[in-house]
Amino acid sequence: MLKKACPQCGAESFSADGTGEDWVCPECGSDISDVKAERPE
């Protein structure tokens, strides 16, 4: 599982995809594909 934080609204988003590509913030709809993904603790 991967986690990203949206730089536009600050919302955290999680994905089980594993690649981190083609990622849209579920809160504000911003494209966060270029944001570095992290493994949640």
PDB file with SEQRES, HELIX, SHEET and CRYST1 records, atoms N, CA, C and O in Angstrom:
SEQRES   1 A   41  MET LEU LYS LYS ALA CYS PRO GLN CYS GLY ALA GLU SER          
SEQRES   2 A   41  PHE SER ALA ASP GLY THR GLY GLU ASP TRP VAL CYS PRO          
SEQRES   3 A   41  GLU CYS GLY SER ASP ILE SER ASP VAL LYS ALA GLU ARG          
SEQRES   4 A   41  PRO GLU                                                      
SHEET    1 AA1 2 LEU A   2  ALA A   5  0                                        
SHEET    2 AA1 2 GLU A  12  SER A  15 -1                                        
CRYST1    1.000    1.000    1.000  90.00  90.00  90.00 P 1           1          
ATOM      1  N   MET A   1       0.845  -1.174   0.000  1.00  0.00           N  
ATOM      2  CA  MET A   1       0.000   0.000   0.000  1.00  0.00           C  
ATOM      3  C   MET A   1       0.891   1.239   0.000  1.00  0.00           C  
ATOM      4  O   MET A   1       1.941   1.265   0.642  1.00  0.00           O  
ATOM      5  N   LEU A   2       0.454   2.264  -0.732  1.00  0.00           N  
ATOM      6  CA  LEU A   2       1.190   3.519  -0.816  1.00  0.00           C  
ATOM      7  C   LEU A   2       0.327   4.671  -0.329  1.00  0.00           C  
ATOM      8  O   LEU A   2      -0.902   4.602  -0.361  1.00  0.00           O  
ATOM      9  N   LYS A   3       0.991   5.735   0.124  1.00  0.00           N  
ATOM     10  CA  LYS A   3       0.302   6.927   0.609  1.00  0.00           C  
ATOM     11  C   LYS A   3       0.921   8.157  -0.032  1.00  0.00           C  
ATOM     12  O   LYS A   3       2.138   8.233  -0.205  1.00  0.00           O  
ATOM     13  N   LYS A   4       0.073   9.123  -0.386  1.00  0.00           N  
ATOM     14  CA  LYS A   4       0.539  10.420  -0.872  1.00  0.00           C  
ATOM     15  C   LYS A   4      -0.246  11.508  -0.162  1.00  0.00           C  
ATOM     16  O   LYS A   4      -1.398  11.311   0.223  1.00  0.00           O  
ATOM     17  N   ALA A   5       0.395  12.660   0.005  1.00  0.00           N  
ATOM     18  CA  ALA A   5      -0.270  13.828   0.565  1.00  0.00           C  
ATOM     19  C   ALA A   5      -0.412  14.858  -0.550  1.00  0.00           C  
ATOM     20  O   ALA A   5       0.569  15.215  -1.202  1.00  0.00           O  
ATOM     21  N   CYS A   6      -1.622  15.328  -0.763  1.00  0.00           N  
ATOM     22  CA  CYS A   6      -1.890  16.295  -1.822  1.00  0.00           C  
ATOM     23  C   CYS A   6      -1.315  17.661  -1.448  1.00  0.00           C  
ATOM     24  O   CYS A   6      -1.629  18.180  -0.377  1.00  0.00           O  
ATOM     25  N   PRO A   7      -0.477  18.256  -2.306  1.00  0.00           N  
ATOM     26  CA  PRO A   7       0.083  19.572  -2.012  1.00  0.00           C  
ATOM     27  C   PRO A   7      -0.947  20.694  -2.137  1.00  0.00           C  
ATOM     28  O   PRO A   7      -0.726  21.789  -1.619  1.00  0.00           O  
ATOM     29  N   GLN A   8      -2.057  20.443  -2.808  1.00  0.00           N  
ATOM     30  CA  GLN A   8      -3.088  21.465  -2.996  1.00  0.00           C  
ATOM     31  C   GLN A   8      -3.993  21.602  -1.774  1.00  0.00           C  
ATOM     32  O   GLN A   8      -4.245  22.713  -1.307  1.00  0.00           O  
ATOM     33  N   CYS A   9      -4.488  20.458  -1.249  1.00  0.00           N  
ATOM     34  CA  CYS A   9      -5.459  20.519  -0.149  1.00  0.00           C  
ATOM     35  C   CYS A   9      -4.969  19.856   1.135  1.00  0.00           C  
ATOM     36  O   CYS A   9      -5.593  20.006   2.185  1.00  0.00           O  
ATOM     37  N   GLY A  10      -3.855  19.124   1.060  1.00  0.00           N  
ATOM     38  CA  GLY A  10      -3.293  18.483   2.242  1.00  0.00           C  
ATOM     39  C   GLY A  10      -3.890  17.134   2.596  1.00  0.00           C  
ATOM     40  O   GLY A  10      -3.471  16.513   3.573  1.00  0.00           O  
ATOM     41  N   ALA A  11      -4.866  16.666   1.820  1.00  0.00           N  
ATOM     42  CA  ALA A  11      -5.502  15.378   2.108  1.00  0.00           C  
ATOM     43  C   ALA A  11      -4.539  14.227   1.851  1.00  0.00           C  
ATOM     44  O   ALA A  11      -3.730  14.272   0.924  1.00  0.00           O  
ATOM     45  N   GLU A  12      -4.636  13.196   2.683  1.00  0.00           N  
ATOM     46  CA  GLU A  12      -3.855  11.987   2.466  1.00  0.00           C  
ATOM     47  C   GLU A  12      -4.662  11.023   1.621  1.00  0.00           C  
ATOM     48  O   GLU A  12      -5.871  10.881   1.806  1.00  0.00           O  
ATOM     49  N   SER A  13      -3.988  10.362   0.690  1.00  0.00           N  
ATOM     50  CA  SER A  13      -4.628   9.421  -0.218  1.00  0.00           C  
ATOM     51  C   SER A  13      -3.846   8.119  -0.180  1.00  0.00           C  
ATOM     52  O   SER A  13      -2.616   8.124  -0.117  1.00  0.00           O  
ATOM     53  N   PHE A  14      -4.567   7.000  -0.219  1.00  0.00           N  
ATOM     54  CA  PHE A  14      -3.943   5.683  -0.136  1.00  0.00           C  
ATOM     55  C   PHE A  14      -4.293   4.859  -1.364  1.00  0.00           C  
ATOM     56  O   PHE A  14      -5.381   4.995  -1.922  1.00  0.00           O  
ATOM     57  N   SER A  15      -3.358   3.999  -1.784  1.00  0.00           N  
ATOM     58  CA  SER A  15      -3.599   3.137  -2.934  1.00  0.00           C  
ATOM     59  C   SER A  15      -2.946   1.782  -2.708  1.00  0.00           C  
ATOM     60  O   SER A  15      -1.828   1.695  -2.200  1.00  0.00           O  
ATOM     61  N   ALA A  16      -3.647   0.739  -3.087  1.00  0.00           N  
ATOM     62  CA  ALA A  16      -3.094  -0.610  -3.017  1.00  0.00           C  
ATOM     63  C   ALA A  16      -2.481  -1.021  -4.350  1.00  0.00           C  
ATOM     64  O   ALA A  16      -1.970  -2.132  -4.488  1.00  0.00           O  
ATOM     65  N   ASP A  17      -2.535  -0.116  -5.335  1.00  0.00           N  
ATOM     66  CA  ASP A  17      -2.028  -0.391  -6.682  1.00  0.00           C  
ATOM     67  C   ASP A  17      -0.555  -0.769  -6.661  1.00  0.00           C  
ATOM     68  O   ASP A  17      -0.152  -1.725  -7.323  1.00  0.00           O  
ATOM     69  N   GLY A  18       0.256  -0.029  -5.906  1.00  0.00           N  
ATOM     70  CA  GLY A  18       1.669  -0.340  -5.794  1.00  0.00           C  
ATOM     71  C   GLY A  18       2.573   0.415  -6.740  1.00  0.00           C  
ATOM     72  O   GLY A  18       3.787   0.427  -6.536  1.00  0.00           O  
ATOM     73  N   THR A  19       2.024   1.054  -7.779  1.00  0.00           N  
ATOM     74  CA  THR A  19       2.870   1.767  -8.735  1.00  0.00           C  
ATOM     75  C   THR A  19       2.956   3.258  -8.437  1.00  0.00           C  
ATOM     76  O   THR A  19       4.000   3.865  -8.675  1.00  0.00           O  
ATOM     77  N   GLY A  20       1.893   3.861  -7.925  1.00  0.00           N  
ATOM     78  CA  GLY A  20       1.885   5.291  -7.642  1.00  0.00           C  
ATOM     79  C   GLY A  20       1.672   6.151  -8.864  1.00  0.00           C  
ATOM     80  O   GLY A  20       1.770   7.375  -8.778  1.00  0.00           O  
ATOM     81  N   GLU A  21       1.380   5.539 -10.010  1.00  0.00           N  
ATOM     82  CA  GLU A  21       1.166   6.286 -11.247  1.00  0.00           C  
ATOM     83  C   GLU A  21      -0.308   6.635 -11.410  1.00  0.00           C  
ATOM     84  O   GLU A  21      -1.172   5.997 -10.809  1.00  0.00           O  
ATOM     85  N   ASP A  22      -0.595   7.644 -12.219  1.00  0.00           N  
ATOM     86  CA  ASP A  22      -1.967   8.052 -12.530  1.00  0.00           C  
ATOM     87  C   ASP A  22      -2.806   8.177 -11.262  1.00  0.00           C  
ATOM     88  O   ASP A  22      -3.767   7.434 -11.064  1.00  0.00           O  
ATOM     89  N   TRP A  23      -2.431   9.121 -10.413  1.00  0.00           N  
ATOM     90  CA  TRP A  23      -3.049   9.258  -9.101  1.00  0.00           C  
ATOM     91  C   TRP A  23      -3.728  10.618  -9.009  1.00  0.00           C  
ATOM     92  O   TRP A  23      -3.095  11.650  -9.230  1.00  0.00           O  
ATOM     93  N   VAL A  24      -5.007  10.618  -8.683  1.00  0.00           N  
ATOM     94  CA  VAL A  24      -5.787  11.846  -8.534  1.00  0.00           C  
ATOM     95  C   VAL A  24      -6.244  11.944  -7.085  1.00  0.00           C  
ATOM     96  O   VAL A  24      -6.707  10.959  -6.509  1.00  0.00           O  
ATOM     97  N   CYS A  25      -6.118  13.131  -6.492  1.00  0.00           N  
ATOM     98  CA  CYS A  25      -6.554  13.349  -5.114  1.00  0.00           C  
ATOM     99  C   CYS A  25      -8.064  13.131  -5.013  1.00  0.00           C  
ATOM    100  O   CYS A  25      -8.822  13.734  -5.773  1.00  0.00           O  
ATOM    101  N   PRO A  26      -8.513  12.279  -4.088  1.00  0.00           N  
ATOM    102  CA  PRO A  26      -9.942  12.014  -3.953  1.00  0.00           C  
ATOM    103  C   PRO A  26     -10.719  13.183  -3.350  1.00  0.00           C  
ATOM    104  O   PRO A  26     -11.944  13.230  -3.456  1.00  0.00           O  
ATOM    105  N   GLU A  27     -10.018  14.126  -2.718  1.00  0.00           N  
ATOM    106  CA  GLU A  27     -10.688  15.264  -2.087  1.00  0.00           C  
ATOM    107  C   GLU A  27     -10.899  16.432  -3.044  1.00  0.00           C  
ATOM    108  O   GLU A  27     -12.006  16.958  -3.155  1.00  0.00           O  
ATOM    109  N   CYS A  28      -9.817  16.843  -3.746  1.00  0.00           N  
ATOM    110  CA  CYS A  28      -9.921  18.047  -4.580  1.00  0.00           C  
ATOM    111  C   CYS A  28      -9.782  17.777  -6.073  1.00  0.00           C  
ATOM    112  O   CYS A  28     -10.018  18.672  -6.885  1.00  0.00           O  
ATOM    113  N   GLY A  29      -9.400  16.545  -6.451  1.00  0.00           N  
ATOM    114  CA  GLY A  29      -9.301  16.195  -7.860  1.00  0.00           C  
ATOM    115  C   GLY A  29      -7.993  16.578  -8.531  1.00  0.00           C  
ATOM    116  O   GLY A  29      -7.858  16.415  -9.743  1.00  0.00           O  
ATOM    117  N   SER A  30      -7.018  17.087  -7.767  1.00  0.00           N  
ATOM    118  CA  SER A  30      -5.720  17.450  -8.346  1.00  0.00           C  
ATOM    119  C   SER A  30      -4.951  16.206  -8.772  1.00  0.00           C  
ATOM    120  O   SER A  30      -5.056  15.153  -8.144  1.00  0.00           O  
ATOM    121  N   ASP A  31      -4.179  16.339  -9.846  1.00  0.00           N  
ATOM    122  CA  ASP A  31      -3.310  15.255 -10.298  1.00  0.00           C  
ATOM    123  C   ASP A  31      -2.086  15.231  -9.384  1.00  0.00           C  
ATOM    124  O   ASP A  31      -1.281  16.162  -9.398  1.00  0.00           O  
ATOM    125  N   ILE A  32      -1.946  14.179  -8.599  1.00  0.00           N  
ATOM    126  CA  ILE A  32      -0.802  14.068  -7.690  1.00  0.00           C  
ATOM    127  C   ILE A  32       0.122  12.917  -8.105  1.00  0.00           C  
ATOM    128  O   ILE A  32       0.836  12.350  -7.278  1.00  0.00           O  
ATOM    129  N   SER A  33       0.095  12.589  -9.382  1.00  0.00           N  
ATOM    130  CA  SER A  33       0.931  11.507  -9.906  1.00  0.00           C  
ATOM    131  C   SER A  33       2.416  11.768  -9.679  1.00  0.00           C  
ATOM    132  O   SER A  33       3.179  10.822  -9.482  1.00  0.00           O  
ATOM    133  N   ASP A  34       2.845  13.040  -9.702  1.00  0.00           N  
ATOM    134  CA  ASP A  34       4.259  13.376  -9.553  1.00  0.00           C  
ATOM    135  C   ASP A  34       4.698  13.512  -8.099  1.00  0.00           C  
ATOM    136  O   ASP A  34       5.887  13.678  -7.828  1.00  0.00           O  
ATOM    137  N   VAL A  35       3.751  13.443  -7.160  1.00  0.00           N  
ATOM    138  CA  VAL A  35       4.087  13.529  -5.737  1.00  0.00           C  
ATOM    139  C   VAL A  35       4.712  12.203  -5.305  1.00  0.00           C  
ATOM    140  O   VAL A  35       4.239  11.133  -5.689  1.00  0.00           O  
ATOM    141  N   LYS A  36       5.769  12.279  -4.509  1.00  0.00           N  
ATOM    142  CA  LYS A  36       6.449  11.065  -4.052  1.00  0.00           C  
ATOM    143  C   LYS A  36       5.531  10.249  -3.140  1.00  0.00           C  
ATOM    144  O   LYS A  36       4.949  10.777  -2.192  1.00  0.00           O  
ATOM    145  N   ALA A  37       5.414   8.966  -3.440  1.00  0.00           N  
ATOM    146  CA  ALA A  37       4.606   8.054  -2.624  1.00  0.00           C  
ATOM    147  C   ALA A  37       5.447   7.505  -1.480  1.00  0.00           C  
ATOM    148  O   ALA A  37       6.654   7.304  -1.617  1.00  0.00           O  
ATOM    149  N   GLU A  38       4.792   7.268  -0.351  1.00  0.00           N  
ATOM    150  CA  GLU A  38       5.449   6.702   0.821  1.00  0.00           C  
ATOM    151  C   GLU A  38       4.689   5.471   1.273  1.00  0.00           C  
ATOM    152  O   GLU A  38       3.518   5.295   0.936  1.00  0.00           O  
ATOM    153  N   ARG A  39       5.348   4.632   2.025  1.00  0.00           N  
ATOM    154  CA  ARG A  39       4.683   3.482   2.644  1.00  0.00           C  
ATOM    155  C   ARG A  39       4.124   3.961   3.985  1.00  0.00           C  
ATOM    156  O   ARG A  39       4.874   4.481   4.811  1.00  0.00           O  
ATOM    157  N   PRO A  40       2.813   3.793   4.215  1.00  0.00           N  
ATOM    158  CA  PRO A  40       2.241   4.229   5.495  1.00  0.00           C  
ATOM    159  C   PRO A  40       2.776   3.389   6.649  1.00  0.00           C  
ATOM    160  O   PRO A  40       3.099   2.213   6.480  1.00  0.00           O  
ATOM    161  N   GLU A  41       2.864   4.006   7.815  1.00  0.00           N  
ATOM    162  CA  GLU A  41       3.371   3.301   9.003  1.00  0.00           C  
ATOM    163  C   GLU A  41       2.288   2.478   9.655  1.00  0.00           C  
ATOM    164  O   GLU A  41       2.535   1.819  10.665  1.00  0.00           O  
TER     165      GLU A  41                                                      
END                                                                             
